[in-house]
Amino acid sequence: MSNKIKVWTIQEMLEDAKKKMQTAMKKAAEDIAWKVEEKYETCIDAFYKSYPPGGGEPPYYDRGYNLYNASSAGALGNTYANVSVSSDEFTSGIIVSGDNMSDPYKDPASYVLKGAFVLGYHGTSKTGSVLPTKRILDKWWRQFKSP
């Protein structure tokens, strides 16, 4: 039996460190994506509970609860909410898109998503509005950005 000690070259140490950093960054990116997703769902819960006043179903339309489907944790795209953490190889966050919603509305899902998520409308601007979910998420996200 040999008692040889492995002597690492500087190149081997750098490659090993890079692999470990990439693994840690990938895990951190995935964790952040799921935390953002959880915050998104909390905001959508609050959005739905805010109308009609006192709770319940809206009197003027059937609620589809489709905003829950609008978000998916994953790679970023050209969407309403871009939140990400990046390294050389990893980007993560959530996609909020009308493409993820079914379309039972008289208007396209992307139009409904913009009204509800970006503008805070319940049904139409005449039905009722609240602080838009996108603004709540943007404000929450700013606490994690460096000055």
Secondary structure as GFF3:
##gff-version 3
##sequence-region A 1 147
A	DSSP	alpha_helix	10	49	.	.	.	ID=ss1
A	DSSP	three_ten_helix	66	70	.	.	.	ID=ss2
A	DSSP	beta_strand	71	74	.	.	.	ID=ss3
A	DSSP	beta_strand	85	86	.	.	.	ID=ss4
A	DSSP	beta_strand	91	96	.	.	.	ID=ss5
A	DSSP	three_ten_helix	98	100	.	.	.	ID=ss6
A	DSSP	alpha_helix	109	113	.	.	.	ID=ss7
A	DSSP	pi_helix	114	118	.	.	.	ID=ss8
A	DSSP	alpha_helix	133	142	.	.	.	ID=ss9
###
